[in-house]
Amino acid sequence: MRALVLIAALLAGLPPAASAQEVKSVFVGADPDIEAAEGRWWIYPTGGDGLSAWSSPDKVKWTKSDPLIRLKDIAWADNDRAPRHYLWAPDMVQAAGGWYFYYSVGPQNPTPSRLGVAVCKGPAGPCTDSGKPLVTGGKGFEAIDPAVFIDPKSKTPYLYAGGSAGATLRVWALKPDMVNIDREVPVETPPNFTEGAFVHYRKGIYYLSWSAGRWNDSSYQVHYAVALSPIGPWRYGGALLVGDRKYRGPGHHSFFEDPKDGQWYIVYHRWEGQIGDGPYSGDRRVAIQKIAYRDDGAILPIKMK
């Protein structure tokens, strides 16, 4: 019933309530995924030649690990071809009694962008690539930004990916082994979709969120939609996190719930110390802040100060 009320409210165009708080970024990085395990918090940002974990006992002080996996350890990445390849936008998932690490290998040319998956010994690795790409881009689709969500009702693991040049969202059901595709699931690409899809579930509502705009200028922001299933149909909820005069281009995020007290958070990256609308250069920073929901389940807009 709560989910139906929220969907009805979004369809009716009801104005959302406002929320504001001071937030401090925690380290240089981009495209953060976050997990809780072993009494610590783990953030997995975009890498380059390797992907590392940052961990913290309190979400304030963070320590960087050795690389969980390196580009040179991925045999199918065509590392000897120009331009050089990079590891982007990872997603760590605990499932099926193990840990599984998903990542993008790009850029798109001269070979298609691809998604890979590694099996890990724990949240800090080490991780071993499965030996083959999980999804390969092409025909206008760019295989980037993997995010895996396990439906709490059906227990089906879904892989969400795609964006940027193709600006297309695609979804696959994974096999129980978490390293092979079972089937592709038809979905609609939501409005203003650029990249960085993420799904979370709360009190009967499935939330799909994504980044809109261009990654290196002031148009970058987070939008969301809601549904009664992990594959839609979705009802658009509008912009959730947008830049301001101090912090610009926030996006490529993930949501998480603190298992200790049930508080929900968003972790995302943003540009700091930039002037104008961009394009910007330099380092982005990872920020974490609390989020809140209206009584009908809508997420309150996130205002940065």
TORKOL-4160 file (C-alpha; in steps of 0.2 Angstrom, whole numbers, padded with zeros to 4 digits, m for minus):
305
<pt num="1" X="0000" Y="0000" Z="0000"/>
<pt num="2" X="0014" Y="0012" Z="0004"/>
<pt num="3" X="0022" Y="0009" Z="m0013"/>
<pt num="4" X="0005" Y="0012" Z="m0022"/>
<pt num="5" X="0003" Y="0029" Z="m0012"/>
<pt num="6" X="0021" Y="0034" Z="m0017"/>
<pt num="7" X="0018" Y="0030" Z="m0035"/>
<pt num="8" X="0001" Y="0040" Z="m0035"/>
<pt num="9" X="0010" Y="0055" Z="m0027"/>
<pt num="10" X="0023" Y="0055" Z="m0040"/>
<pt num="11" X="0011" Y="0054" Z="m0054"/>
<pt num="12" X="0001" Y="0068" Z="m0047"/>
<pt num="13" X="0017" Y="0079" Z="m0046"/>
<pt num="14" X="0016" Y="0082" Z="m0028"/>
<pt num="15" X="0031" Y="0094" Z="m0022"/>
<pt num="16" X="0044" Y="0085" Z="m0011"/>
<pt num="17" X="0049" Y="0091" Z="0006"/>
<pt num="18" X="0067" Y="0099" Z="0008"/>
<pt num="19" X="0082" Y="0093" Z="0018"/>
<pt num="20" X="0098" Y="0101" Z="0022"/>
<pt num="21" X="0114" Y="0097" Z="0031"/>
<pt num="22" X="0133" Y="0100" Z="0031"/>
<pt num="23" X="0143" Y="0086" Z="0023"/>
<pt num="24" X="0162" Y="0084" Z="0022"/>
<pt num="25" X="0170" Y="0073" Z="0009"/>
<pt num="26" X="0181" Y="0059" Z="0015"/>
<pt num="27" X="0194" Y="0056" Z="0001"/>
<pt num="28" X="0199" Y="0059" Z="m0017"/>
<pt num="29" X="0189" Y="0047" Z="m0028"/>
<pt num="30" X="0174" Y="0044" Z="m0040"/>
<pt num="31" X="0160" Y="0032" Z="m0044"/>
<pt num="32" X="0159" Y="0025" Z="m0026"/>
<pt num="33" X="0151" Y="0008" Z="m0021"/>
<pt num="34" X="0149" Y="0005" Z="m0002"/>
<pt num="35" X="0147" Y="m0011" Z="0008"/>
<pt num="36" X="0146" Y="m0015" Z="0027"/>
<pt num="37" X="0156" Y="m0031" Z="0033"/>
<pt num="38" X="0167" Y="m0037" Z="0047"/>
<pt num="39" X="0163" Y="m0022" Z="0058"/>
<pt num="40" X="0169" Y="m0009" Z="0044"/>
<pt num="41" X="0163" Y="0001" Z="0030"/>
<pt num="42" X="0170" Y="m0003" Z="0013"/>
<pt num="43" X="0170" Y="0009" Z="m0002"/>
<pt num="44" X="0176" Y="0004" Z="m0019"/>
<pt num="45" X="0179" Y="0019" Z="m0031"/>
<pt num="46" X="0185" Y="0020" Z="m0049"/>
<pt num="47" X="0203" Y="0015" Z="m0052"/>
<pt num="48" X="0214" Y="0015" Z="m0067"/>
<pt num="49" X="0227" Y="0001" Z="m0068"/>
<pt num="50" X="0220" Y="m0007" Z="m0052"/>
<pt num="51" X="0205" Y="m0006" Z="m0040"/>
<pt num="52" X="0207" Y="m0004" Z="m0022"/>
<pt num="53" X="0195" Y="m0004" Z="m0006"/>
<pt num="54" X="0194" Y="0010" Z="0006"/>
<pt num="55" X="0189" Y="0005" Z="0023"/>
<pt num="56" X="0183" Y="0013" Z="0039"/>
<pt num="57" X="0176" Y="0008" Z="0056"/>
<pt num="58" X="0166" Y="0025" Z="0058"/>
<pt num="59" X="0163" Y="0032" Z="0041"/>
<pt num="60" X="0175" Y="0046" Z="0045"/>
<pt num="61" X="0193" Y="0039" Z="0045"/>
<pt num="62" X="0197" Y="0029" Z="0029"/>
<pt num="63" X="0212" Y="0018" Z="0024"/>
<pt num="64" X="0216" Y="0012" Z="0007"/>
<pt num="65" X="0220" Y="m0006" Z="0004"/>
<pt num="66" X="0232" Y="m0014" Z="m0009"/>
<pt num="67" X="0223" Y="m0017" Z="m0026"/>
<pt num="68" X="0210" Y="m0031" Z="m0025"/>
<pt num="69" X="0213" Y="m0034" Z="m0044"/>
<pt num="70" X="0224" Y="m0026" Z="m0057"/>
<pt num="71" X="0221" Y="m0023" Z="m0076"/>
<pt num="72" X="0236" Y="m0034" Z="m0080"/>
<pt num="73" X="0227" Y="m0049" Z="m0071"/>
<pt num="74" X="0213" Y="m0048" Z="m0083"/>
<pt num="75" X="0218" Y="m0058" Z="m0098"/>
<pt num="76" X="0203" Y="m0053" Z="m0109"/>
<pt num="77" X="0206" Y="m0034" Z="m0107"/>
<pt num="78" X="0217" Y="m0032" Z="m0123"/>
<pt num="79" X="0230" Y="m0023" Z="m0113"/>
<pt num="80" X="0242" Y="m0022" Z="m0127"/>
<pt num="81" X="0230" Y="m0012" Z="m0138"/>
<pt num="82" X="0229" Y="0007" Z="m0140"/>
<pt num="83" X="0222" Y="0017" Z="m0132"/>
<pt num="84" X="0226" Y="0009" Z="m0115"/>
<pt num="85" X="0212" Y="0002" Z="m0105"/>
<pt num="86" X="0206" Y="0007" Z="m0088"/>
<pt num="87" X="0196" Y="m0001" Z="m0074"/>
<pt num="88" X="0180" Y="0010" Z="m0069"/>
<pt num="89" X="0165" Y="0010" Z="m0058"/>
<pt num="90" X="0166" Y="m0006" Z="m0048"/>
<pt num="91" X="0153" Y="m0014" Z="m0038"/>
<pt num="92" X="0156" Y="m0027" Z="m0023"/>
<pt num="93" X="0142" Y="m0039" Z="m0019"/>
<pt num="94" X="0141" Y="m0052" Z="m0005"/>
<pt num="95" X="0130" Y="m0066" Z="m0011"/>
<pt num="96" X="0129" Y="m0085" Z="m0012"/>
<pt num="97" X="0142" Y="m0087" Z="0002"/>
<pt num="98" X="0155" Y="m0077" Z="m0006"/>
<pt num="99" X="0161" Y="m0060" Z="m0013"/>
<pt num="100" X="0159" Y="m0055" Z="m0031"/>
<pt num="101" X="0167" Y="m0039" Z="m0038"/>
<pt num="102" X="0160" Y="m0032" Z="m0054"/>
<pt num="103" X="0169" Y="m0018" Z="m0065"/>
<pt num="104" X="0170" Y="m0009" Z="m0081"/>
<pt num="105" X="0185" Y="m0011" Z="m0093"/>
<pt num="106" X="0186" Y="0003" Z="m0106"/>
<pt num="107" X="0186" Y="0014" Z="m0116"/>
<pt num="108" X="0174" Y="0009" Z="m0130"/>
<pt num="109" X="0187" Y="0010" Z="m0144"/>
<pt num="110" X="0196" Y="0001" Z="m0152"/>
<pt num="111" X="0188" Y="m0014" Z="m0143"/>
<pt num="112" X="0171" Y="m0013" Z="m0136"/>
<pt num="113" X="0169" Y="m0008" Z="m0117"/>
<pt num="114" X="0166" Y="m0024" Z="m0107"/>
<pt num="115" X="0160" Y="m0029" Z="m0089"/>
<pt num="116" X="0170" Y="m0041" Z="m0079"/>
<pt num="117" X="0167" Y="m0050" Z="m0063"/>
<pt num="118" X="0180" Y="m0057" Z="m0051"/>
<pt num="119" X="0178" Y="m0069" Z="m0036"/>
<pt num="120" X="0185" Y="m0062" Z="m0020"/>
<pt num="121" X="0191" Y="m0070" Z="m0003"/>
<pt num="122" X="0183" Y="m0056" Z="0006"/>
<pt num="123" X="0178" Y="m0037" Z="0006"/>
<pt num="124" X="0197" Y="m0033" Z="0005"/>
<pt num="125" X="0201" Y="m0046" Z="m0008"/>
<pt num="126" X="0211" Y="m0053" Z="m0016"/>
<pt num="127" X="0200" Y="m0056" Z="m0031"/>
<pt num="128" X="0202" Y="m0067" Z="m0046"/>
<pt num="129" X="0194" Y="m0063" Z="m0063"/>
<pt num="130" X="0182" Y="m0075" Z="m0069"/>
<pt num="131" X="0192" Y="m0077" Z="m0086"/>
<pt num="132" X="0180" Y="m0069" Z="m0098"/>
<pt num="133" X="0169" Y="m0054" Z="m0100"/>
<pt num="134" X="0152" Y="m0054" Z="m0093"/>
<pt num="135" X="0144" Y="m0042" Z="m0105"/>
<pt num="136" X="0152" Y="m0034" Z="m0120"/>
<pt num="137" X="0146" Y="m0017" Z="m0128"/>
<pt num="138" X="0143" Y="m0013" Z="m0146"/>
<pt num="139" X="0129" Y="m0008" Z="m0158"/>
<pt num="140" X="0127" Y="0009" Z="m0149"/>
<pt num="141" X="0127" Y="0001" Z="m0131"/>
<pt num="142" X="0142" Y="0005" Z="m0120"/>
<pt num="143" X="0145" Y="m0008" Z="m0106"/>
<pt num="144" X="0149" Y="0002" Z="m0091"/>
<pt num="145" X="0144" Y="0005" Z="m0073"/>
<pt num="146" X="0139" Y="m0012" Z="m0067"/>
<pt num="147" X="0127" Y="m0013" Z="m0051"/>
<pt num="148" X="0121" Y="m0029" Z="m0045"/>
<pt num="149" X="0105" Y="m0030" Z="m0034"/>
<pt num="150" X="0098" Y="m0046" Z="m0026"/>
<pt num="151" X="0079" Y="m0045" Z="m0025"/>
<pt num="152" X="0074" Y="m0049" Z="m0007"/>
<pt num="153" X="0058" Y="m0057" Z="m0013"/>
<pt num="154" X="0063" Y="m0068" Z="m0027"/>
<pt num="155" X="0082" Y="m0069" Z="m0022"/>
<pt num="156" X="0086" Y="m0066" Z="m0041"/>
<pt num="157" X="0102" Y="m0057" Z="m0044"/>
<pt num="158" X="0100" Y="m0043" Z="m0057"/>
<pt num="159" X="0114" Y="m0034" Z="m0066"/>
<pt num="160" X="0111" Y="m0016" Z="m0071"/>
<pt num="161" X="0123" Y="m0007" Z="m0083"/>
<pt num="162" X="0125" Y="0005" Z="m0097"/>
<pt num="163" X="0125" Y="0023" Z="m0101"/>
<pt num="164" X="0136" Y="0038" Z="m0107"/>
<pt num="165" X="0138" Y="0038" Z="m0126"/>
<pt num="166" X="0123" Y="0026" Z="m0129"/>
<pt num="167" X="0114" Y="0032" Z="m0113"/>
<pt num="168" X="0104" Y="0016" Z="m0113"/>
<pt num="169" X="0100" Y="0005" Z="m0097"/>
<pt num="170" X="0100" Y="m0014" Z="m0099"/>
<pt num="171" X="0097" Y="m0027" Z="m0086"/>
<pt num="172" X="0101" Y="m0045" Z="m0085"/>
<pt num="173" X="0097" Y="m0059" Z="m0072"/>
<pt num="174" X="0112" Y="m0068" Z="m0066"/>
<pt num="175" X="0114" Y="m0086" Z="m0063"/>
<pt num="176" X="0115" Y="m0092" Z="m0045"/>
<pt num="177" X="0134" Y="m0093" Z="m0047"/>
<pt num="178" X="0135" Y="m0074" Z="m0049"/>
<pt num="179" X="0148" Y="m0075" Z="m0063"/>
<pt num="180" X="0137" Y="m0080" Z="m0078"/>
<pt num="181" X="0122" Y="m0072" Z="m0087"/>
<pt num="182" X="0105" Y="m0081" Z="m0086"/>
<pt num="183" X="0095" Y="m0070" Z="m0097"/>
<pt num="184" X="0092" Y="m0052" Z="m0102"/>
<pt num="185" X="0077" Y="m0043" Z="m0095"/>
<pt num="186" X="0068" Y="m0030" Z="m0106"/>
<pt num="187" X="0067" Y="m0013" Z="m0097"/>
<pt num="188" X="0064" Y="0005" Z="m0101"/>
<pt num="189" X="0078" Y="0017" Z="m0100"/>
<pt num="190" X="0072" Y="0031" Z="m0088"/>
<pt num="191" X="0071" Y="0049" Z="m0092"/>
<pt num="192" X="0087" Y="0060" Z="m0092"/>
<pt num="193" X="0097" Y="0044" Z="m0090"/>
<pt num="194" X="0116" Y="0045" Z="m0093"/>
<pt num="195" X="0124" Y="0032" Z="m0083"/>
<pt num="196" X="0127" Y="0024" Z="m0065"/>
<pt num="197" X="0111" Y="0015" Z="m0062"/>
<pt num="198" X="0108" Y="0009" Z="m0044"/>
<pt num="199" X="0094" Y="0000" Z="m0036"/>
<pt num="200" X="0089" Y="m0002" Z="m0017"/>
<pt num="201" X="0074" Y="m0008" Z="m0008"/>
<pt num="202" X="0064" Y="m0001" Z="0007"/>
<pt num="203" X="0047" Y="m0006" Z="0014"/>
<pt num="204" X="0040" Y="m0013" Z="m0002"/>
<pt num="205" X="0047" Y="0000" Z="m0014"/>
<pt num="206" X="0060" Y="m0003" Z="m0026"/>
<pt num="207" X="0071" Y="0013" Z="m0030"/>
<pt num="208" X="0080" Y="0015" Z="m0046"/>
<pt num="209" X="0092" Y="0030" Z="m0046"/>
<pt num="210" X="0105" Y="0036" Z="m0059"/>
<pt num="211" X="0116" Y="0050" Z="m0065"/>
<pt num="212" X="0110" Y="0063" Z="m0077"/>
<pt num="213" X="0120" Y="0076" Z="m0087"/>
<pt num="214" X="0138" Y="0076" Z="m0091"/>
<pt num="215" X="0151" Y="0069" Z="m0079"/>
<pt num="216" X="0163" Y="0084" Z="m0079"/>
<pt num="217" X="0152" Y="0099" Z="m0078"/>
<pt num="218" X="0138" Y="0106" Z="m0068"/>
<pt num="219" X="0124" Y="0097" Z="m0076"/>
<pt num="220" X="0129" Y="0081" Z="m0068"/>
<pt num="221" X="0116" Y="0076" Z="m0054"/>
<pt num="222" X="0106" Y="0061" Z="m0047"/>
<pt num="223" X="0088" Y="0057" Z="m0052"/>
<pt num="224" X="0077" Y="0043" Z="m0046"/>
<pt num="225" X="0061" Y="0033" Z="m0050"/>
<pt num="226" X="0051" Y="0020" Z="m0040"/>
<pt num="227" X="0042" Y="0003" Z="m0044"/>
<pt num="228" X="0034" Y="m0012" Z="m0036"/>
<pt num="229" X="0047" Y="m0024" Z="m0044"/>
<pt num="230" X="0066" Y="m0023" Z="m0047"/>
<pt num="231" X="0063" Y="m0021" Z="m0066"/>
<pt num="232" X="0049" Y="m0009" Z="m0066"/>
<pt num="233" X="0038" Y="m0002" Z="m0073"/>
<pt num="234" X="0045" Y="0014" Z="m0065"/>
<pt num="235" X="0037" Y="0030" Z="m0060"/>
<pt num="236" X="0049" Y="0045" Z="m0062"/>
<pt num="237" X="0052" Y="0055" Z="m0046"/>
<pt num="238" X="0063" Y="0068" Z="m0053"/>
<pt num="239" X="0080" Y="0075" Z="m0048"/>
<pt num="240" X="0086" Y="0070" Z="m0030"/>
<pt num="241" X="0104" Y="0077" Z="m0029"/>
<pt num="242" X="0110" Y="0092" Z="m0039"/>
<pt num="243" X="0125" Y="0104" Z="m0038"/>
<pt num="244" X="0126" Y="0121" Z="m0029"/>
<pt num="245" X="0138" Y="0135" Z="m0029"/>
<pt num="246" X="0150" Y="0126" Z="m0017"/>
<pt num="247" X="0149" Y="0108" Z="m0023"/>
<pt num="248" X="0146" Y="0105" Z="m0042"/>
<pt num="249" X="0142" Y="0089" Z="m0052"/>
<pt num="250" X="0137" Y="0077" Z="m0039"/>
<pt num="251" X="0133" Y="0060" Z="m0045"/>
<pt num="252" X="0138" Y="0041" Z="m0048"/>
<pt num="253" X="0132" Y="0036" Z="m0031"/>
<pt num="254" X="0126" Y="0021" Z="m0021"/>
<pt num="255" X="0114" Y="0020" Z="m0006"/>
<pt num="256" X="0116" Y="0009" Z="0009"/>
<pt num="257" X="0107" Y="0006" Z="0026"/>
<pt num="258" X="0117" Y="0005" Z="0042"/>
<pt num="259" X="0113" Y="m0012" Z="0049"/>
<pt num="260" X="0116" Y="m0005" Z="0067"/>
<pt num="261" X="0102" Y="0008" Z="0067"/>
<pt num="262" X="0093" Y="0007" Z="0050"/>
<pt num="263" X="0099" Y="0024" Z="0045"/>
<pt num="264" X="0100" Y="0026" Z="0026"/>
<pt num="265" X="0114" Y="0035" Z="0017"/>
<pt num="266" X="0120" Y="0040" Z="0000"/>
<pt num="267" X="0138" Y="0040" Z="m0005"/>
<pt num="268" X="0143" Y="0049" Z="m0021"/>
<pt num="269" X="0157" Y="0060" Z="m0029"/>
<pt num="270" X="0157" Y="0078" Z="m0032"/>
<pt num="271" X="0168" Y="0092" Z="m0039"/>
<pt num="272" X="0175" Y="0104" Z="m0025"/>
<pt num="273" X="0183" Y="0121" Z="m0028"/>
<pt num="274" X="0177" Y="0123" Z="m0045"/>
<pt num="275" X="0170" Y="0139" Z="m0053"/>
<pt num="276" X="0158" Y="0140" Z="m0067"/>
<pt num="277" X="0148" Y="0127" Z="m0077"/>
<pt num="278" X="0164" Y="0117" Z="m0083"/>
<pt num="279" X="0170" Y="0107" Z="m0090"/>
<pt num="280" X="0181" Y="0103" Z="m0074"/>
<pt num="281" X="0197" Y="0095" Z="m0072"/>
<pt num="282" X="0207" Y="0088" Z="m0058"/>
<pt num="283" X="0201" Y="0076" Z="m0044"/>
<pt num="284" X="0183" Y="0073" Z="m0038"/>
<pt num="285" X="0180" Y="0068" Z="m0020"/>
<pt num="286" X="0169" Y="0055" Z="m0012"/>
<pt num="287" X="0155" Y="0061" Z="0001"/>
<pt num="288" X="0143" Y="0052" Z="0012"/>
<pt num="289" X="0128" Y="0059" Z="0020"/>
<pt num="290" X="0112" Y="0054" Z="0028"/>
<pt num="291" X="0095" Y="0053" Z="0018"/>
<pt num="292" X="0077" Y="0053" Z="0024"/>
<pt num="293" X="0061" Y="0047" Z="0017"/>
<pt num="294" X="0044" Y="0055" Z="0017"/>
<pt num="295" X="0030" Y="0045" Z="0026"/>
<pt num="296" X="0024" Y="0039" Z="0009"/>
<pt num="297" X="0041" Y="0033" Z="0005"/>
<pt num="298" X="0048" Y="0047" Z="m0007"/>
<pt num="299" X="0066" Y="0051" Z="m0004"/>
<pt num="300" X="0068" Y="0069" Z="0002"/>
<pt num="301" X="0079" Y="0079" Z="m0009"/>
<pt num="302" X="0097" Y="0081" Z="m0004"/>
<pt num="303" X="0104" Y="0098" Z="m0001"/>
<pt num="304" X="0123" Y="0101" Z="0000"/>
<pt num="305" X="0130" Y="0115" Z="0010"/>
